[in-house]
Structures are given as C-alpha cells and as structure tokens.
Amino acid sequence: MLHLRKVFGFLAAIGLATVSFASEGGGVAPAASKLVDFGNGWAITNSMATGWATSLVLITLILAAVRKPQILPGKAQSVFESLLEALRDLFEPIVGKKAFPAAFPLLVTFFIFILMHNWMGLLPGVGTIGWGHDVEGKFHLTEPWIRPFNSDFNGTIALALVSFGAWLIIVFKYAGPKLILWDLFGNKAEKSETPGWLYPILSLVFLIVGLIEVFSIMIRPFTLSVRLFGNVFGGENLLHGTSFIFIFYFMELLVGLIQAIVFTLLTSVYIGLICNHGDDHDHEHGAEGGHAAEAHH
C-alpha cells in the first residue's frame, strides 16, 4: 500500500507539473491548443486537460483494482501485482537495493503514465474532434479538444524535469555528495598498481571526463523530453497523414510501449549509475574490513 500511495502522489505531481505556452495551428500542430487563456502566456491547454483527466482515470482504476488488498488476490489485484513484480525484477538490478524502495514508485508511475498517454492517442476522436472552419468545402480542424499529453513538448519536458528532480533527491540521499564527487571526478586507477608519473596525468583525465559528464547530466531533461515528444508527435502526424490505416495503429502500439520502457529505463539507469555503484563501493569496503579483521585474528 505504501508503494500505491507514492504512485498516486507521483501521478498527481506529473499531471500538475506542466505550464503550457500554446499557439494555434491547423492539423497536428507542434503546440497544444488553448482551452482557457489567462493572458500573459498562461493557459490551460487541451494536452494539460487530457493529462489531468487521464491521471484521474488511472488513479480511479487502480483504486478499484486494489481497493482492499487481499491475501488471496482477485483477478484485478493479481494483474496489478504481476505488473509490479515484472517491473521490480526489471528495475531492481539496475537501480540497486539501497535506492530501490525510493525509486520504484517513481519508475512504476512513469511507465504506467507514459504508456497510457501514448496509447490514448489511438482512441477514436483524439485529435479529430474540436473547433474548426470550412476551407473549400472541407472541414479544417484548428482547435482539437483532446490531445495526448506526450504529443505536447511542454508535457514531456515536465516529465523529464520530474525525473531529473527525483534523480537529484535520490542520489544525494542514498549516495551522498562525497561518493557523487568521487564518481564524477575521482581517479579510478589503483594507486599501488599505477606508475607514480602516470597517476597525476590520469587524475587530470578523470577531471576532464567528469566535467563532460556534468554537461551530459545537465542536458538529460532535454534529451529525455525530445525523444519522447518526437516519437509520439511523429506518430500522431503519421496516423493523421495516412487516414488512420490499421497497420499504423499496430505500429504505434509498439512505439508507445517502447517509448514508455525507454524513458523509464533511462531514468533507472541514471539513478543506478551512482546509487548502484555506491552499493558495490560499500560492499567492497565491507569485504576489505572483513579481510583485515580476519588477518588481525
């Protein structure tokens, strides 16, 4: 139940994290359409409203499935528990046992939220119902009422910022500043096995590599958001451009699943690169301490 409460909290945070600056356009526009305009660039867009509505539906369905967890689970609870077990087996070796209890609710939320929003773009009426006007006898849609959350760059950047913020909190809590600095800039060579003249040079090399790594960390929100937005937005345009041919529906089902897995796996890898390494580091120090104690005895 603790994991479920955290999942609900993350769903609400992701749904509320987007402040969108939308522009109008025809067809599947890069920017979402404004449903309520507060002025000065502040608005509630169709993608934001869709994100909130989908979060509410997901929370309701999960509560209905596991309203009162039973020792002998029913069908709905069994399905949800099987999904959690599969995700646990996937993420725990990557994240590491130390950080896993804090990271798992976040990762589960990302996977379910992104997958449902990717797939909801395939529902009839999504992106095709709304305000418009006739152009040469044909209806031209300008302001769709429903737009998938992940087909708006504001939505994917919100997801990426939540991921980056959670990464900062988790790594500082479970690894600590000292291990983070050593992991980024520390000389990984064994001093006893490295020539004296070479060790300072390697220290400089690791410092430069660490600075490059810091830059790569800073652009993670951008790369995460662009990857997800590009695939979902491109899929929406593909469906509209091909008049919703069935084969492309099947392809978009696979793309939606793959993108949910990729975003979640990358988040877990970023956490595990430091926190899982910390588990190994602690284990090595523990082993060295044990060998020293045995030698002393």
Phi, psi and omega in degrees: 000329179297317178298320182297317179299319179293321178299315179299319179297317179293323177300315180294320181295317180294318181297328183264358190280348188264127166244114192256142174244097193259155172229151183277152178190167180270156179065215178271089184282151177301325180262147179286160179272145180280128172266319176228122182253118179268355181087165179058032178084358180264130182202159167258121183257171179296326179290322177296313179298320178295320179297316179295316181296317180294321177299317179297318179296316180298314180298318179297316181295319180294318177298321179292326182286322184232049183303310177228096183305133181250153175297319173258097189290149172281187184297312182296316179294323179296318179297314182294319179294324178295321177296316179297319180295319179295318179292324177298314179296331180282316190269330186299316178295334182280312185284323185100148186295328184294313184269353187300316181302326180278326185277330188299312178301322178297314183294318178299316180298314178303312184298309183294314183298310182293318180298314182295321180288326175295318183283333183293340176294347179269353181289145178300136178096340180289118180081000182238354179245130179165198180276148177189194179208164180277134175233109181055044176082001179242142181284129181245112182282125180246331183225084178295145181280331184236130178217131179304137183304320185277357174270004175249126183299329176299324179291316182288327177291328175297316177299316182294323179290323174298317178299315182293317179297317178295322177300314179302313182297314185292314184291324179288329180283317189258345175250314179093155183300322183297313180291324179297314179296319179295320181295325182278313191242350185292150176281113185276354181285147175285118185297325182289338182253005183247133176305143184303321181289335184275332186299315177297325178295318178295325177298319178294319179298314180295328177295315179295316178298322178297320178296320176297320180295322177299318178297317179296325177294319182295330182266003179302316178303322180292313182293320178298315185289319182294320180300311181292313180299314183300318181289317181288315180296318177297321177296320177298316179294324178297315180297316179293320182289336180255015178057035172060048176294141189301321183300327179284334172299314180297319179296320180291332172299315179292318180297318179299318178293315182297317181293325175295319179293316183298311181300315183290319179296318179297320177299317180292323178294318179300319178291315184292332180302330179254311185288321179289324175297325177296322176300315180295320181298315179295322180295319180295318179295324178294321179293319179296320179296322179293319178295320181295321179294320179295319179296323180296319179289000000 
